[in-house]
Amino acid sequence: MAGLWSLLDKYGKNPSSLVKQALGLLLLSIGYFIMTVATDGIADVTTKISMFWLFGLYFVHTLGELCLSPIGLSMVNQLSPLRFATLLMGVWFTSNAAANILSGSLAALLPTGGEPQSFFGFQVATLQDFFMLLAIMSGAAALILFALCPLLKKMMK
C-alpha cells in the first residue's frame, strides 16, 4: 500500500489521509458484503463454505486495515499539539480497545439456531443478515466520512 500511495503521489493523484481512511472503511464493508454473498441460503452456522471466500474477506480487510490504521496513527501524531501527542496516541490505542469490545457485543448477534436477534430494529436471523448488518454499518461509516472529508480537511488546515 505504501508503494501504491507513492506511485499515486508521483502522478499527483494521492488521496488525502481522510479519503484513505474512508477507503479503509469502504473496503471493510466490501469484505463483509463478500461474506453476505458467500452465506446466501445458508441457514445453519455450522455449514461450511469454500475457503476462497475467507481468503477474499481477509485480503480485502487487510487492504482496508492498511488504509486505515497507519494513516490514522500518523494523523494523530501530526495533528496533536506537541505536549498532548503521547496522550492522544494513548487515546488512539484505547479507541482500538473500545472497538474490540464493541465487536464482541456485535458477535453476540450471530444467529445460533434460536430466535432472531435484533439490533436497532434490524432482525438478524441468518448468517447473511449478520454479515449484511456489518456491511451496512461499515458502509454507512465510510459514506459519512467521505461526506465529511471537505469539512474536516478545512478544519485540519
mmCIF file of the C-alpha atoms, coordinates in Angstrom:
data_MODEL
# 
_entry.id   MODEL 
# 
loop_
_atom_site.group_PDB 
_atom_site.id 
_atom_site.type_symbol 
_atom_site.label_atom_id 
_atom_site.label_alt_id 
_atom_site.label_comp_id 
_atom_site.label_asym_id 
_atom_site.label_entity_id 
_atom_site.label_seq_id 
_atom_site.pdbx_PDB_ins_code 
_atom_site.Cartn_x 
_atom_site.Cartn_y 
_atom_site.Cartn_z 
_atom_site.occupancy 
_atom_site.B_iso_or_equiv 
_atom_site.pdbx_formal_charge 
_atom_site.auth_seq_id 
_atom_site.auth_comp_id 
_atom_site.auth_asym_id 
_atom_site.auth_atom_id 
_atom_site.pdbx_PDB_model_num 
ATOM 1   C CA . MET A 1 1   ? 0.000   0.000   0.000   1.00 0.00 ? 1   MET A CA 1 
ATOM 2   C CA . ALA A 1 2   ? 2.891   2.337   0.705   1.00 0.00 ? 2   ALA A CA 1 
ATOM 3   C CA . GLY A 1 3   ? 4.095   1.708   -2.852  1.00 0.00 ? 3   GLY A CA 1 
ATOM 4   C CA . LEU A 1 4   ? 0.641   2.492   -4.207  1.00 0.00 ? 4   LEU A CA 1 
ATOM 5   C CA . TRP A 1 5   ? 0.493   5.776   -2.293  1.00 0.00 ? 5   TRP A CA 1 
ATOM 6   C CA . SER A 1 6   ? 3.989   6.687   -3.546  1.00 0.00 ? 6   SER A CA 1 
ATOM 7   C CA . LEU A 1 7   ? 3.018   5.868   -7.127  1.00 0.00 ? 7   LEU A CA 1 
ATOM 8   C CA . LEU A 1 8   ? -0.169  7.934   -6.869  1.00 0.00 ? 8   LEU A CA 1 
ATOM 9   C CA . ASP A 1 9   ? 1.820   10.776  -5.315  1.00 0.00 ? 9   ASP A CA 1 
ATOM 10  C CA . LYS A 1 10  ? 4.237   10.687  -8.252  1.00 0.00 ? 10  LYS A CA 1 
ATOM 11  C CA . TYR A 1 11  ? 1.306   11.389  -10.593 1.00 0.00 ? 11  TYR A CA 1 
ATOM 12  C CA . GLY A 1 12  ? -0.350  13.907  -8.283  1.00 0.00 ? 12  GLY A CA 1 
ATOM 13  C CA . LYS A 1 13  ? -3.293  11.566  -7.572  1.00 0.00 ? 13  LYS A CA 1 
ATOM 14  C CA . ASN A 1 14  ? -2.515  10.630  -3.965  1.00 0.00 ? 14  ASN A CA 1 
ATOM 15  C CA . PRO A 1 15  ? -5.737  10.972  -1.927  1.00 0.00 ? 15  PRO A CA 1 
ATOM 16  C CA . SER A 1 16  ? -5.790  12.821  1.365   1.00 0.00 ? 16  SER A CA 1 
ATOM 17  C CA . SER A 1 17  ? -5.419  10.955  4.634   1.00 0.00 ? 17  SER A CA 1 
ATOM 18  C CA . LEU A 1 18  ? -9.135  11.368  5.285   1.00 0.00 ? 18  LEU A CA 1 
ATOM 19  C CA . VAL A 1 19  ? -10.034 9.797   1.941   1.00 0.00 ? 19  VAL A CA 1 
ATOM 20  C CA . LYS A 1 20  ? -7.639  6.930   2.648   1.00 0.00 ? 20  LYS A CA 1 
ATOM 21  C CA . GLN A 1 21  ? -9.419  6.282   5.941   1.00 0.00 ? 21  GLN A CA 1 
ATOM 22  C CA . ALA A 1 22  ? -12.805 6.384   4.226   1.00 0.00 ? 22  ALA A CA 1 
ATOM 23  C CA . LEU A 1 23  ? -11.453 3.916   1.637   1.00 0.00 ? 23  LEU A CA 1 
ATOM 24  C CA . GLY A 1 24  ? -10.398 1.652   4.503   1.00 0.00 ? 24  GLY A CA 1 
ATOM 25  C CA . LEU A 1 25  ? -13.947 1.670   5.867   1.00 0.00 ? 25  LEU A CA 1 
ATOM 26  C CA . LEU A 1 26  ? -15.333 1.056   2.381   1.00 0.00 ? 26  LEU A CA 1 
ATOM 27  C CA . LEU A 1 27  ? -13.038 -1.955  1.975   1.00 0.00 ? 27  LEU A CA 1 
ATOM 28  C CA . LEU A 1 28  ? -14.273 -3.236  5.334   1.00 0.00 ? 28  LEU A CA 1 
ATOM 29  C CA . SER A 1 29  ? -17.827 -3.002  4.039   1.00 0.00 ? 29  SER A CA 1 
ATOM 30  C CA . ILE A 1 30  ? -16.890 -4.772  0.798   1.00 0.00 ? 30  ILE A CA 1 
ATOM 31  C CA . GLY A 1 31  ? -15.296 -7.597  2.777   1.00 0.00 ? 31  GLY A CA 1 
ATOM 32  C CA . TYR A 1 32  ? -18.467 -8.132  4.778   1.00 0.00 ? 32  TYR A CA 1 
ATOM 33  C CA . PHE A 1 33  ? -20.508 -7.972  1.581   1.00 0.00 ? 33  PHE A CA 1 
ATOM 34  C CA . ILE A 1 34  ? -18.333 -10.785 0.206   1.00 0.00 ? 34  ILE A CA 1 
ATOM 35  C CA . MET A 1 35  ? -19.389 -12.869 3.198   1.00 0.00 ? 35  MET A CA 1 
ATOM 36  C CA . THR A 1 36  ? -23.024 -11.865 2.632   1.00 0.00 ? 36  THR A CA 1 
ATOM 37  C CA . VAL A 1 37  ? -22.802 -13.368 -0.851  1.00 0.00 ? 37  VAL A CA 1 
ATOM 38  C CA . ALA A 1 38  ? -20.933 -16.421 0.456   1.00 0.00 ? 38  ALA A CA 1 
ATOM 39  C CA . THR A 1 39  ? -23.599 -17.183 3.063   1.00 0.00 ? 39  THR A CA 1 
ATOM 40  C CA . ASP A 1 40  ? -26.589 -16.742 0.752   1.00 0.00 ? 40  ASP A CA 1 
ATOM 41  C CA . GLY A 1 41  ? -29.038 -19.518 1.508   1.00 0.00 ? 41  GLY A CA 1 
ATOM 42  C CA . ILE A 1 42  ? -27.086 -20.923 4.448   1.00 0.00 ? 42  ILE A CA 1 
ATOM 43  C CA . ALA A 1 43  ? -29.404 -21.378 7.415   1.00 0.00 ? 43  ALA A CA 1 
ATOM 44  C CA . ASP A 1 44  ? -27.067 -23.158 9.833   1.00 0.00 ? 44  ASP A CA 1 
ATOM 45  C CA . VAL A 1 45  ? -23.921 -21.598 11.287  1.00 0.00 ? 45  VAL A CA 1 
ATOM 46  C CA . THR A 1 46  ? -22.145 -24.964 11.119  1.00 0.00 ? 46  THR A CA 1 
ATOM 47  C CA . THR A 1 47  ? -22.432 -25.191 7.314   1.00 0.00 ? 47  THR A CA 1 
ATOM 48  C CA . LYS A 1 48  ? -19.037 -24.912 5.662   1.00 0.00 ? 48  LYS A CA 1 
ATOM 49  C CA . ILE A 1 49  ? -18.212 -22.609 2.772   1.00 0.00 ? 49  ILE A CA 1 
ATOM 50  C CA . SER A 1 50  ? -15.228 -22.557 0.441   1.00 0.00 ? 50  SER A CA 1 
ATOM 51  C CA . MET A 1 51  ? -12.046 -21.217 1.954   1.00 0.00 ? 51  MET A CA 1 
ATOM 52  C CA . PHE A 1 52  ? -11.679 -18.897 -1.048  1.00 0.00 ? 52  PHE A CA 1 
ATOM 53  C CA . TRP A 1 53  ? -14.493 -16.743 0.360   1.00 0.00 ? 53  TRP A CA 1 
ATOM 54  C CA . LEU A 1 54  ? -12.450 -16.347 3.532   1.00 0.00 ? 54  LEU A CA 1 
ATOM 55  C CA . PHE A 1 55  ? -9.300  -15.578 1.540   1.00 0.00 ? 55  PHE A CA 1 
ATOM 56  C CA . GLY A 1 56  ? -11.255 -12.854 -0.259  1.00 0.00 ? 56  GLY A CA 1 
ATOM 57  C CA . LEU A 1 57  ? -12.570 -11.477 3.021   1.00 0.00 ? 57  LEU A CA 1 
ATOM 58  C CA . TYR A 1 58  ? -9.141  -11.403 4.660   1.00 0.00 ? 58  TYR A CA 1 
ATOM 59  C CA . PHE A 1 59  ? -7.463  -9.926  1.585   1.00 0.00 ? 59  PHE A CA 1 
ATOM 60  C CA . VAL A 1 60  ? -9.964  -7.065  1.309   1.00 0.00 ? 60  VAL A CA 1 
ATOM 61  C CA . HIS A 1 61  ? -9.966  -6.473  5.072   1.00 0.00 ? 61  HIS A CA 1 
ATOM 62  C CA . THR A 1 62  ? -6.164  -6.408  5.150   1.00 0.00 ? 62  THR A CA 1 
ATOM 63  C CA . LEU A 1 63  ? -6.105  -3.781  2.404   1.00 0.00 ? 63  LEU A CA 1 
ATOM 64  C CA . GLY A 1 64  ? -8.675  -1.791  4.381   1.00 0.00 ? 64  GLY A CA 1 
ATOM 65  C CA . GLU A 1 65  ? -6.623  -2.106  7.555   1.00 0.00 ? 65  GLU A CA 1 
ATOM 66  C CA . LEU A 1 66  ? -3.557  -0.828  5.701   1.00 0.00 ? 66  LEU A CA 1 
ATOM 67  C CA . CYS A 1 67  ? -5.572  2.185   4.535   1.00 0.00 ? 67  CYS A CA 1 
ATOM 68  C CA . LEU A 1 68  ? -6.972  2.912   7.969   1.00 0.00 ? 68  LEU A CA 1 
ATOM 69  C CA . SER A 1 69  ? -4.649  2.099   10.834  1.00 0.00 ? 69  SER A CA 1 
ATOM 70  C CA . PRO A 1 70  ? -1.240  3.529   9.864   1.00 0.00 ? 70  PRO A CA 1 
ATOM 71  C CA . ILE A 1 71  ? -2.880  6.584   8.304   1.00 0.00 ? 71  ILE A CA 1 
ATOM 72  C CA . GLY A 1 72  ? -4.934  7.221   11.450  1.00 0.00 ? 72  GLY A CA 1 
ATOM 73  C CA . LEU A 1 73  ? -1.964  6.819   13.743  1.00 0.00 ? 73  LEU A CA 1 
ATOM 74  C CA . SER A 1 74  ? 0.051   9.187   11.551  1.00 0.00 ? 74  SER A CA 1 
ATOM 75  C CA . MET A 1 75  ? -2.767  11.756  11.626  1.00 0.00 ? 75  MET A CA 1 
ATOM 76  C CA . VAL A 1 76  ? -2.918  11.597  15.426  1.00 0.00 ? 76  VAL A CA 1 
ATOM 77  C CA . ASN A 1 77  ? 0.808   12.242  15.528  1.00 0.00 ? 77  ASN A CA 1 
ATOM 78  C CA . GLN A 1 78  ? 0.660   15.113  13.021  1.00 0.00 ? 78  GLN A CA 1 
ATOM 79  C CA . LEU A 1 79  ? -2.450  16.883  14.333  1.00 0.00 ? 79  LEU A CA 1 
ATOM 80  C CA . SER A 1 80  ? -1.793  16.584  18.067  1.00 0.00 ? 80  SER A CA 1 
ATOM 81  C CA . PRO A 1 81  ? -0.388  19.562  19.953  1.00 0.00 ? 81  PRO A CA 1 
ATOM 82  C CA . LEU A 1 82  ? 3.172   18.639  20.901  1.00 0.00 ? 82  LEU A CA 1 
ATOM 83  C CA . ARG A 1 83  ? 2.527   18.468  24.635  1.00 0.00 ? 83  ARG A CA 1 
ATOM 84  C CA . PHE A 1 84  ? -0.507  16.170  24.161  1.00 0.00 ? 84  PHE A CA 1 
ATOM 85  C CA . ALA A 1 85  ? 0.948   13.900  21.471  1.00 0.00 ? 85  ALA A CA 1 
ATOM 86  C CA . THR A 1 86  ? 1.659   10.911  23.711  1.00 0.00 ? 86  THR A CA 1 
ATOM 87  C CA . LEU A 1 87  ? -1.682  11.250  25.489  1.00 0.00 ? 87  LEU A CA 1 
ATOM 88  C CA . LEU A 1 88  ? -3.567  11.314  22.199  1.00 0.00 ? 88  LEU A CA 1 
ATOM 89  C CA . MET A 1 89  ? -1.604  8.295   20.933  1.00 0.00 ? 89  MET A CA 1 
ATOM 90  C CA . GLY A 1 90  ? -2.897  6.513   24.014  1.00 0.00 ? 90  GLY A CA 1 
ATOM 91  C CA . VAL A 1 91  ? -6.420  7.648   23.158  1.00 0.00 ? 91  VAL A CA 1 
ATOM 92  C CA . TRP A 1 92  ? -5.951  6.186   19.651  1.00 0.00 ? 92  TRP A CA 1 
ATOM 93  C CA . PHE A 1 93  ? -4.997  2.799   21.059  1.00 0.00 ? 93  PHE A CA 1 
ATOM 94  C CA . THR A 1 94  ? -7.768  2.998   23.674  1.00 0.00 ? 94  THR A CA 1 
ATOM 95  C CA . SER A 1 95  ? -10.266 3.542   20.868  1.00 0.00 ? 95  SER A CA 1 
ATOM 96  C CA . ASN A 1 96  ? -8.973  0.314   19.299  1.00 0.00 ? 96  ASN A CA 1 
ATOM 97  C CA . ALA A 1 97  ? -9.670  -1.468  22.588  1.00 0.00 ? 97  ALA A CA 1 
ATOM 98  C CA . ALA A 1 98  ? -13.179 0.019   22.727  1.00 0.00 ? 98  ALA A CA 1 
ATOM 99  C CA . ALA A 1 99  ? -13.786 -1.149  19.151  1.00 0.00 ? 99  ALA A CA 1 
ATOM 100 C CA . ASN A 1 100 ? -12.763 -4.677  20.142  1.00 0.00 ? 100 ASN A CA 1 
ATOM 101 C CA . ILE A 1 101 ? -15.280 -4.606  22.998  1.00 0.00 ? 101 ILE A CA 1 
ATOM 102 C CA . LEU A 1 102 ? -17.986 -3.422  20.589  1.00 0.00 ? 102 LEU A CA 1 
ATOM 103 C CA . SER A 1 103 ? -17.076 -6.169  18.123  1.00 0.00 ? 103 SER A CA 1 
ATOM 104 C CA . GLY A 1 104 ? -17.556 -8.720  20.888  1.00 0.00 ? 104 GLY A CA 1 
ATOM 105 C CA . SER A 1 105 ? -21.034 -7.314  21.537  1.00 0.00 ? 105 SER A CA 1 
ATOM 106 C CA . LEU A 1 106 ? -21.851 -7.467  17.837  1.00 0.00 ? 106 LEU A CA 1 
ATOM 107 C CA . ALA A 1 107 ? -20.609 -11.052 17.668  1.00 0.00 ? 107 ALA A CA 1 
ATOM 108 C CA . ALA A 1 108 ? -23.351 -11.933 20.153  1.00 0.00 ? 108 ALA A CA 1 
ATOM 109 C CA . LEU A 1 109 ? -25.799 -11.231 17.318  1.00 0.00 ? 109 LEU A CA 1 
ATOM 110 C CA . LEU A 1 110 ? -24.520 -14.269 15.416  1.00 0.00 ? 110 LEU A CA 1 
ATOM 111 C CA . PRO A 1 111 ? -27.566 -16.491 14.867  1.00 0.00 ? 111 PRO A CA 1 
ATOM 112 C CA . THR A 1 112 ? -27.126 -19.840 16.586  1.00 0.00 ? 112 THR A CA 1 
ATOM 113 C CA . GLY A 1 113 ? -30.376 -21.516 15.632  1.00 0.00 ? 113 GLY A CA 1 
ATOM 114 C CA . GLY A 1 114 ? -32.618 -19.882 18.209  1.00 0.00 ? 114 GLY A CA 1 
ATOM 115 C CA . GLU A 1 115 ? -34.779 -16.847 17.879  1.00 0.00 ? 115 GLU A CA 1 
ATOM 116 C CA . PRO A 1 116 ? -33.612 -13.984 15.669  1.00 0.00 ? 116 PRO A CA 1 
ATOM 117 C CA . GLN A 1 117 ? -31.581 -11.297 17.369  1.00 0.00 ? 117 GLN A CA 1 
ATOM 118 C CA . SER A 1 118 ? -32.473 -7.635  16.948  1.00 0.00 ? 118 SER A CA 1 
ATOM 119 C CA . PHE A 1 119 ? -30.088 -4.721  16.537  1.00 0.00 ? 119 PHE A CA 1 
ATOM 120 C CA . PHE A 1 120 ? -31.811 -1.324  16.453  1.00 0.00 ? 120 PHE A CA 1 
ATOM 121 C CA . GLY A 1 121 ? -34.796 -2.882  14.687  1.00 0.00 ? 121 GLY A CA 1 
ATOM 122 C CA . PHE A 1 122 ? -32.730 -4.911  12.212  1.00 0.00 ? 122 PHE A CA 1 
ATOM 123 C CA . GLN A 1 123 ? -33.583 -8.605  12.579  1.00 0.00 ? 123 GLN A CA 1 
ATOM 124 C CA . VAL A 1 124 ? -30.618 -10.974 12.421  1.00 0.00 ? 124 VAL A CA 1 
ATOM 125 C CA . ALA A 1 125 ? -31.992 -14.457 11.712  1.00 0.00 ? 125 ALA A CA 1 
ATOM 126 C CA . THR A 1 126 ? -29.393 -15.845 9.290   1.00 0.00 ? 126 THR A CA 1 
ATOM 127 C CA . LEU A 1 127 ? -25.692 -15.564 8.627   1.00 0.00 ? 127 LEU A CA 1 
ATOM 128 C CA . GLN A 1 128 ? -26.494 -13.479 5.585   1.00 0.00 ? 128 GLN A CA 1 
ATOM 129 C CA . ASP A 1 129 ? -28.404 -10.999 7.796   1.00 0.00 ? 129 ASP A CA 1 
ATOM 130 C CA . PHE A 1 130 ? -25.476 -10.918 10.227  1.00 0.00 ? 130 PHE A CA 1 
ATOM 131 C CA . PHE A 1 131 ? -22.879 -10.079 7.574   1.00 0.00 ? 131 PHE A CA 1 
ATOM 132 C CA . MET A 1 132 ? -25.236 -7.655  5.817   1.00 0.00 ? 132 MET A CA 1 
ATOM 133 C CA . LEU A 1 133 ? -25.646 -5.736  9.083   1.00 0.00 ? 133 LEU A CA 1 
ATOM 134 C CA . LEU A 1 134 ? -21.868 -5.399  9.378   1.00 0.00 ? 134 LEU A CA 1 
ATOM 135 C CA . ALA A 1 135 ? -21.590 -4.389  5.706   1.00 0.00 ? 135 ALA A CA 1 
ATOM 136 C CA . ILE A 1 136 ? -24.280 -1.733  6.116   1.00 0.00 ? 136 ILE A CA 1 
ATOM 137 C CA . MET A 1 137 ? -22.773 -0.290  9.299   1.00 0.00 ? 137 MET A CA 1 
ATOM 138 C CA . SER A 1 138 ? -19.248 -0.037  7.900   1.00 0.00 ? 138 SER A CA 1 
ATOM 139 C CA . GLY A 1 139 ? -20.555 1.226   4.544   1.00 0.00 ? 139 GLY A CA 1 
ATOM 140 C CA . ALA A 1 140 ? -22.566 3.936   6.303   1.00 0.00 ? 140 ALA A CA 1 
ATOM 141 C CA . ALA A 1 141 ? -19.486 4.957   8.284   1.00 0.00 ? 141 ALA A CA 1 
ATOM 142 C CA . ALA A 1 142 ? -17.495 5.162   5.030   1.00 0.00 ? 142 ALA A CA 1 
ATOM 143 C CA . LEU A 1 143 ? -20.146 7.327   3.364   1.00 0.00 ? 143 LEU A CA 1 
ATOM 144 C CA . ILE A 1 144 ? -20.316 9.640   6.385   1.00 0.00 ? 144 ILE A CA 1 
ATOM 145 C CA . LEU A 1 145 ? -16.536 10.041  6.387   1.00 0.00 ? 145 LEU A CA 1 
ATOM 146 C CA . PHE A 1 146 ? -16.471 10.641  2.604   1.00 0.00 ? 146 PHE A CA 1 
ATOM 147 C CA . ALA A 1 147 ? -19.168 13.323  3.081   1.00 0.00 ? 147 ALA A CA 1 
ATOM 148 C CA . LEU A 1 148 ? -17.268 14.956  5.951   1.00 0.00 ? 148 LEU A CA 1 
ATOM 149 C CA . CYS A 1 149 ? -13.892 14.946  4.162   1.00 0.00 ? 149 CYS A CA 1 
ATOM 150 C CA . PRO A 1 150 ? -14.150 18.507  2.761   1.00 0.00 ? 150 PRO A CA 1 
ATOM 151 C CA . LEU A 1 151 ? -15.186 19.967  6.131   1.00 0.00 ? 151 LEU A CA 1 
ATOM 152 C CA . LEU A 1 152 ? -12.558 18.024  8.064   1.00 0.00 ? 152 LEU A CA 1 
ATOM 153 C CA . LYS A 1 153 ? -9.891  18.975  5.533   1.00 0.00 ? 153 LYS A CA 1 
ATOM 154 C CA . LYS A 1 154 ? -10.696 22.664  6.099   1.00 0.00 ? 154 LYS A CA 1 
ATOM 155 C CA . MET A 1 155 ? -10.550 22.174  9.864   1.00 0.00 ? 155 MET A CA 1 
ATOM 156 C CA . MET A 1 156 ? -7.166  20.420  9.637   1.00 0.00 ? 156 MET A CA 1 
ATOM 157 C CA . LYS A 1 157 ? -5.519  23.396  7.923   1.00 0.00 ? 157 LYS A CA 1 
# 
